Amino acid sequence: MKTILGILLLVTLAAADIRVATWNVYDWNYPRAAISALAAEVNADVWCLQEANGREFDPLFVDVPQIQEGRAETVDGVWIASVHLSVSGGSHYSAMVALLATYPGGPGIIAGDFNENPIPAPIFYELYGKMAVDALAAAGWVRVDTPVQPPSTLPLASPGSRLTHGMGRIDQIWVTPDIEILACGIPPSPWMRDGQYLSDHAPVWADVTIPEPPVVVLLLAGLLHLVRRR
């Protein structure tokens, strides 16, 4: 009888580092060029947009994926969803359940305007079970140029905005536990540049490492035994 003994090797490919960012651009009510200029400073590999009404940043972002609210795309092997939950509490939970129902498993990211602080609340019950890591909290919340406490993604005031108190970290990035958080934060002066308001939300970015799927390589040969029965 011939017996072939195989050697099973598990080879892990190099992981990929990407920057994911989210921004509610407030229906482009302010100069689009100025908004795009700040987005260029953030220099994200993927943008999740809210209140963009199907529009994107200026053409210089043509090669950068821009995911509109309520949609999900697979980028560099990771499922990324852009979320904009209603301010009415009753629809929060159902919207989250519907979005997570499209999650196929594996590395995943949900980013967007949650209209809710990241505290234990019904809106996050489903999220905690799948996207269990709050990227900004995990990174210690890198924050520049504002004394607002607790950390907020809303301004103290902006013309025409219903939001005037500025107390809430409602723009968030959540990742699955297999994704490593490298850094996270917002750019300086995120609501106004050169005397121009940009949005009633700050953009939020996160640098993450996406694990590559393991590749199983089966190497046959090596040792051949010949057993003869007499």
C-alpha positions in Angstrom: 0.0 0.0 0.0 1.3 3.5 -0.8 0.7 6.2 1.7 1.3 9.9 0.8 1.9 12.1 3.8 1.0 15.8 3.1 2.2 18.9 4.8 -0.4 21.6 5.4 0.9 25.1 5.6 -1.1 28.1 6.6 0.2 31.2 4.9 -1.0 34.7 5.9 -0.6 37.5 3.4 0.4 41.0 4.4 -2.3 43.0 6.0 -3.5 46.3 4.4 -3.6 49.7 6.1 -6.4 52.1 5.0 -7.9 55.4 6.2 -11.6 55.4 6.4 -13.5 58.7 6.9 -17.1 59.8 7.4 -18.7 63.2 7.0 -22.3 64.6 7.0 -21.9 67.4 4.5 -25.2 69.0 5.4 -26.8 68.9 1.9 -23.8 70.9 0.5 -25.3 74.0 2.0 -21.8 75.6 2.1 -19.2 76.0 -0.6 -18.4 72.7 -2.2 -14.9 73.7 -3.0 -14.1 74.4 0.6 -15.6 71.2 1.7 -13.6 69.3 -0.8 -10.4 71.1 0.2 -10.8 69.9 3.8 -11.6 66.4 2.6 -8.3 66.5 0.6 -6.5 67.3 3.9 -8.0 64.2 5.5 -6.7 62.2 2.6 -8.9 59.2 3.2 -8.8 56.1 1.1 -12.6 55.6 1.5 -15.3 58.2 2.4 -18.7 57.5 3.9 -21.0 60.4 3.1 -24.3 61.6 4.6 -26.7 64.2 3.3 -24.8 64.2 0.1 -27.9 63.6 -2.1 -26.0 61.4 -4.5 -23.3 64.1 -5.1 -19.6 63.6 -4.4 -16.6 65.7 -3.7 -14.9 67.6 -6.5 -13.4 65.6 -9.4 -10.0 65.3 -7.8 -11.6 62.5 -5.7 -12.6 60.5 -8.8 -10.4 57.5 -7.7 -11.5 57.6 -4.0 -14.6 55.4 -3.2 -17.4 57.6 -1.8 -20.2 55.6 -0.2 -23.5 57.3 0.0 -25.7 56.9 3.1 -27.7 53.7 3.4 -25.3 51.8 1.1 -22.4 49.4 1.6 -19.5 48.5 -0.6 -16.6 46.0 -0.4 -13.3 47.9 -0.6 -9.9 46.2 -0.3 -11.7 43.1 1.0 -13.6 44.9 3.8 -17.3 45.5 3.9 -17.9 49.2 4.5 -21.3 50.8 5.2 -22.3 54.4 5.4 -25.1 55.1 7.9 -27.4 58.0 8.6 -29.9 57.2 11.3 -33.0 59.2 11.9 -33.3 61.7 14.7 -36.5 59.9 15.8 -35.5 57.3 18.3 -38.1 54.8 17.2 -36.6 54.2 13.7 -33.0 54.0 15.0 -33.1 50.3 16.0 -35.0 49.1 12.9 -32.6 50.9 10.6 -29.6 49.4 12.3 -31.1 45.9 12.1 -31.8 46.4 8.4 -28.3 47.6 7.7 -26.6 44.8 9.6 -28.7 42.2 7.8 -26.6 42.9 4.7 -23.3 42.3 6.5 -21.8 39.2 4.9 -19.3 38.4 7.7 -15.5 39.0 7.8 -13.9 42.4 8.3 -16.5 45.1 8.4 -16.8 48.8 9.1 -19.9 51.0 9.7 -19.3 54.7 9.7 -21.6 57.7 9.7 -24.1 60.0 11.5 -25.7 57.9 14.2 -27.6 60.8 15.7 -26.9 59.2 19.0 -24.0 59.2 21.5 -22.1 55.8 21.7 -23.7 54.8 25.0 -25.6 51.6 25.9 -28.9 52.3 24.2 -31.3 50.2 22.0 -29.7 51.6 18.8 -26.4 49.9 19.6 -27.7 46.5 20.8 -27.3 44.9 17.4 -24.1 46.8 16.6 -22.4 45.6 19.8 -22.8 42.0 18.6 -21.1 42.5 15.2 -19.2 45.8 15.0 -18.0 45.6 18.6 -15.2 48.2 18.5 -15.8 52.0 18.7 -12.8 53.2 16.8 -12.6 56.6 18.3 -12.8 55.3 21.9 -10.3 52.5 21.1 -7.8 55.1 19.8 -8.2 57.4 22.8 -10.0 60.0 20.6 -7.3 62.2 19.0 -8.7 65.7 19.2 -7.4 69.1 18.1 -8.2 72.8 18.7 -11.4 72.7 20.6 -12.2 72.8 24.4 -15.6 71.2 24.0 -16.0 68.4 26.5 -17.0 65.7 26.2 -15.5 65.3 22.7 -18.1 66.4 20.2 -18.5 66.1 16.4 -21.0 68.9 16.4 -20.1 72.7 16.5 -21.1 75.1 19.2 -23.2 76.9 16.6 -23.6 77.2 12.8 -25.8 79.5 10.7 -29.1 77.8 9.8 -28.4 74.7 11.9 -30.9 73.3 14.4 -27.9 72.1 16.4 -26.5 74.8 18.7 -25.3 73.0 21.8 -22.4 71.1 20.2 -22.4 68.4 22.8 -22.5 65.0 21.2 -20.2 62.5 19.5 -22.8 61.3 17.1 -20.5 60.8 14.1 -18.8 57.5 14.7 -16.8 54.7 13.1 -17.3 51.1 14.3 -15.2 48.1 13.2 -15.2 44.3 13.7 -12.7 43.0 16.3 -10.4 41.6 13.7 -9.6 45.1 12.5 -6.8 46.9 14.3 -7.2 50.6 15.1 -4.0 52.5 14.4 -5.2 56.1 15.0 -8.4 58.1 14.9 -9.6 61.7 15.1 -10.9 64.8 13.3 -9.0 67.5 11.4 -8.3 70.9 13.1 -11.0 73.6 12.5 -13.4 71.1 11.0 -16.5 73.3 10.8 -15.1 76.6 9.4 -12.2 77.5 7.1 -11.2 81.0 5.9 -14.4 82.4 7.3 -16.6 79.9 5.6 -18.8 77.3 7.3 -18.5 73.8 5.9 -21.1 71.7 7.7 -22.8 71.2 11.0 -20.8 68.0 11.5 -17.1 67.4 11.7 -15.5 64.7 9.5 -14.1 61.7 11.5 -11.3 59.5 10.2 -9.7 56.3 11.4 -6.5 54.5 10.3 -7.0 50.8 10.4 -5.3 47.6 9.5 -7.5 45.2 7.5 -6.5 41.5 8.0 -6.0 39.6 4.7 -7.8 36.2 4.5 -5.4 33.3 5.2 -4.5 31.2 2.2 -4.2 27.5 2.8 -1.6 25.9 0.7 -1.5 22.1 0.6 1.9 20.8 -0.3 1.8 17.1 -1.3 5.0 15.0 -1.6 7.8 14.9 0.8 7.7 11.5 2.2 6.6 8.3 0.4 6.3 5.1 2.2 5.9 1.8 0.5 4.4 -0.9 2.7 4.3 -4.3 1.4 2.4 -7.1 2.9 3.8 -10.5 2.7 
